[in-house]
Amino acid sequence: MSKRIVICSKEGRKVEKHLGHCNEYLLYVIDGKEVIEKRKLSEPEKVHGGVLKLMLEEKIDVVITCNLSSGVYNSLKERGIKVIIGVTGENEQVLNKYIAGELTSGSEEDFVHTYISHEHPTK
C-alpha cells in the first residue's frame, strides 16, 4: 500500500522552518521503501484553509514540517493526516529517515503555535 507524503520546503532543498512560509510542497509517493512518484504540488490558495484544501485534494497521508499554526495542525489531524513536526534538514535525508522508520515528531508544545490574533508579526 502506498503512502502520499508532503515535505514543506524552501527552494526545494530543505524543510522550511514554518509551514506558512514554505514556497514548495513536495509530494513523494512511497510504496514500501521505494519512491514511485515525486513532484512539486501547485501552491495552495492564500486563504484560510488553503493548505488543508490542497492536502485533501491530493489525498495526502503525511505532512512533514518544522513549525506550524495550531489551526492548520488540528485541521490536518482531524482529517486523518499525520503531521510530523520539528523536522529540519535536507529534503532527501528527511525522506530517507522517514522511509527507514527513523523520523520522529517533535512535541506540540515546541513546534505548534497558537496565535491570539490573526495578525502576523512584522520584521
DADA-V64605 format. One record per residue. N is the residue number from 0. RES is the residue in three letters. OMEGA is omega in radians with two decimals (none if undefined). NEAR is the number of other ideal C-beta (glycine too) atoms within 12 Angstrom. D_LAST is the distance of its C-alpha to the last C-alpha in whole Angstrom. Layout:
n->N res->RES omega->OMEGA near->NEAR d_last->D_LAST
n->N res->RES omega->OMEGA near->NEAR d_last->D_LAST
This chain:
n->0 res->MET omega->-3.10 near->9 d_last->45
n->1 res->SER omega->3.07 near->19 d_last->42
n->2 res->LYS omega->3.12 near->27 d_last->38
n->3 res->ARG omega->-3.02 near->32 d_last->35
n->4 res->ILE omega->3.06 near->41 d_last->32
n->5 res->VAL omega->2.97 near->46 d_last->29
n->6 res->ILE omega->3.12 near->44 d_last->26
n->7 res->CYS omega->-2.92 near->45 d_last->22
n->8 res->SER omega->3.02 near->37 d_last->21
n->9 res->LYS omega->3.12 near->24 d_last->19
n->10 res->GLU omega->3.04 near->16 d_last->21
n->11 res->GLY omega->-3.09 near->21 d_last->24
n->12 res->ARG omega->-3.02 near->18 d_last->25
n->13 res->LYS omega->3.01 near->25 d_last->23
n->14 res->VAL omega->3.13 near->41 d_last->22
n->15 res->GLU omega->-3.09 near->31 d_last->18
n->16 res->LYS omega->3.14 near->22 d_last->16
n->17 res->HIS omega->-3.11 near->29 d_last->16
n->18 res->LEU omega->-3.12 near->42 d_last->18
n->19 res->GLY omega->-3.13 near->29 d_last->16
n->20 res->HIS omega->-3.08 near->20 d_last->14
n->21 res->CYS omega->3.14 near->34 d_last->17
n->22 res->ASN omega->3.07 near->22 d_last->19
n->23 res->GLU omega->3.04 near->27 d_last->22
n->24 res->TYR omega->-3.05 near->35 d_last->25
n->25 res->LEU omega->-3.13 near->37 d_last->28
n->26 res->LEU omega->3.02 near->34 d_last->31
n->27 res->TYR omega->3.04 near->35 d_last->34
n->28 res->VAL omega->-3.05 near->26 d_last->37
n->29 res->ILE omega->3.01 near->28 d_last->39
n->30 res->ASP omega->-3.03 near->15 d_last->43
n->31 res->GLY omega->3.11 near->13 d_last->44
n->32 res->LYS omega->-3.08 near->15 d_last->42
n->33 res->GLU omega->3.04 near->15 d_last->42
n->34 res->VAL omega->-3.11 near->24 d_last->39
n->35 res->ILE omega->3.07 near->18 d_last->41
n->36 res->GLU omega->3.07 near->18 d_last->38
n->37 res->LYS omega->3.09 near->22 d_last->35
n->38 res->ARG omega->3.08 near->19 d_last->33
n->39 res->LYS omega->3.10 near->22 d_last->29
n->40 res->LEU omega->3.04 near->32 d_last->29
n->41 res->SER omega->-3.12 near->17 d_last->28
n->42 res->GLU omega->3.14 near->17 d_last->24
n->43 res->PRO omega->3.06 near->28 d_last->24
n->44 res->GLU omega->3.13 near->13 d_last->24
n->45 res->LYS omega->3.12 near->12 d_last->20
n->46 res->VAL omega->3.04 near->11 d_last->22
n->47 res->HIS omega->3.11 near->15 d_last->22
n->48 res->GLY omega->-3.11 near->19 d_last->25
n->49 res->GLY omega->3.14 near->22 d_last->24
n->50 res->VAL omega->3.13 near->38 d_last->24
n->51 res->LEU omega->-3.14 near->31 d_last->27
n->52 res->LYS omega->3.13 near->22 d_last->29
n->53 res->LEU omega->-3.12 near->31 d_last->29
n->54 res->MET omega->3.11 near->37 d_last->29
n->55 res->LEU omega->3.11 near->22 d_last->32
n->56 res->GLU omega->-3.11 near->20 d_last->34
n->57 res->GLU omega->3.11 near->27 d_last->34
n->58 res->LYS omega->-3.10 near->19 d_last->35
n->59 res->ILE omega->3.10 near->35 d_last->33
n->60 res->ASP omega->-3.02 near->26 d_last->34
n->61 res->VAL omega->3.01 near->34 d_last->31
n->62 res->VAL omega->3.12 near->45 d_last->28
n->63 res->ILE omega->-3.11 near->47 d_last->26
n->64 res->THR omega->3.07 near->48 d_last->22
n->65 res->CYS omega->-3.14 near->33 d_last->20
n->66 res->ASN omega->3.01 near->31 d_last->18
n->67 res->LEU omega->-3.13 near->41 d_last->18
n->68 res->SER omega->3.13 near->29 d_last->19
n->69 res->SER omega->3.14 near->23 d_last->22
n->70 res->GLY omega->3.13 near->22 d_last->23
n->71 res->VAL omega->-3.14 near->36 d_last->23
n->72 res->TYR omega->-3.11 near->35 d_last->24
n->73 res->ASN omega->3.12 near->18 d_last->27
n->74 res->SER omega->3.12 near->26 d_last->28
n->75 res->LEU omega->-3.11 near->34 d_last->28
n->76 res->LYS omega->-3.13 near->23 d_last->31
n->77 res->GLU omega->-3.14 near->16 d_last->33
n->78 res->ARG omega->3.03 near->22 d_last->34
n->79 res->GLY omega->3.11 near->16 d_last->35
n->80 res->ILE omega->3.11 near->30 d_last->32
n->81 res->LYS omega->3.14 near->24 d_last->32
n->82 res->VAL omega->3.10 near->38 d_last->28
n->83 res->ILE omega->-3.03 near->37 d_last->28
n->84 res->ILE omega->3.11 near->35 d_last->24
n->85 res->GLY omega->-3.06 near->27 d_last->23
n->86 res->VAL omega->3.05 near->38 d_last->24
n->87 res->THR omega->3.05 near->26 d_last->23
n->88 res->GLY omega->3.12 near->24 d_last->25
n->89 res->GLU omega->-3.07 near->19 d_last->26
n->90 res->ASN omega->-3.07 near->34 d_last->27
n->91 res->GLU omega->3.10 near->20 d_last->31
n->92 res->GLN omega->3.11 near->20 d_last->31
n->93 res->VAL omega->3.13 near->33 d_last->30
n->94 res->LEU omega->3.13 near->32 d_last->32
n->95 res->ASN omega->3.08 near->21 d_last->35
n->96 res->LYS omega->3.12 near->23 d_last->34
n->97 res->TYR omega->-3.13 near->31 d_last->34
n->98 res->ILE omega->-3.13 near->24 d_last->37
n->99 res->ALA omega->-3.12 near->14 d_last->39
n->100 res->GLY omega->-3.07 near->12 d_last->38
n->101 res->GLU omega->-3.10 near->14 d_last->36
n->102 res->LEU omega->-3.14 near->26 d_last->32
n->103 res->THR omega->-3.14 near->16 d_last->32
n->104 res->SER omega->3.05 near->25 d_last->29
n->105 res->GLY omega->-3.11 near->22 d_last->27
n->106 res->SER omega->3.07 near->12 d_last->27
n->107 res->GLU omega->-3.12 near->20 d_last->25
n->108 res->GLU omega->-3.08 near->13 d_last->24
n->109 res->ASP omega->-2.95 near->14 d_last->22
n->110 res->PHE omega->3.08 near->29 d_last->21
n->111 res->VAL omega->-3.00 near->29 d_last->21
n->112 res->HIS omega->3.07 near->25 d_last->18
n->113 res->THR omega->3.11 near->17 d_last->19
n->114 res->TYR omega->3.14 near->18 d_last->17
n->115 res->ILE omega->3.04 near->9 d_last->18
n->116 res->SER omega->3.13 near->7 d_last->17
n->117 res->HIS omega->3.11 near->11 d_last->16
n->118 res->GLU omega->3.06 near->7 d_last->13
n->119 res->HIS omega->-3.13 near->12 d_last->10
n->120 res->PRO omega->3.07 near->11 d_last->7
n->121 res->THR omega->-3.11 near->4 d_last->4
n->122 res->LYS omega->none near->3 d_last->0
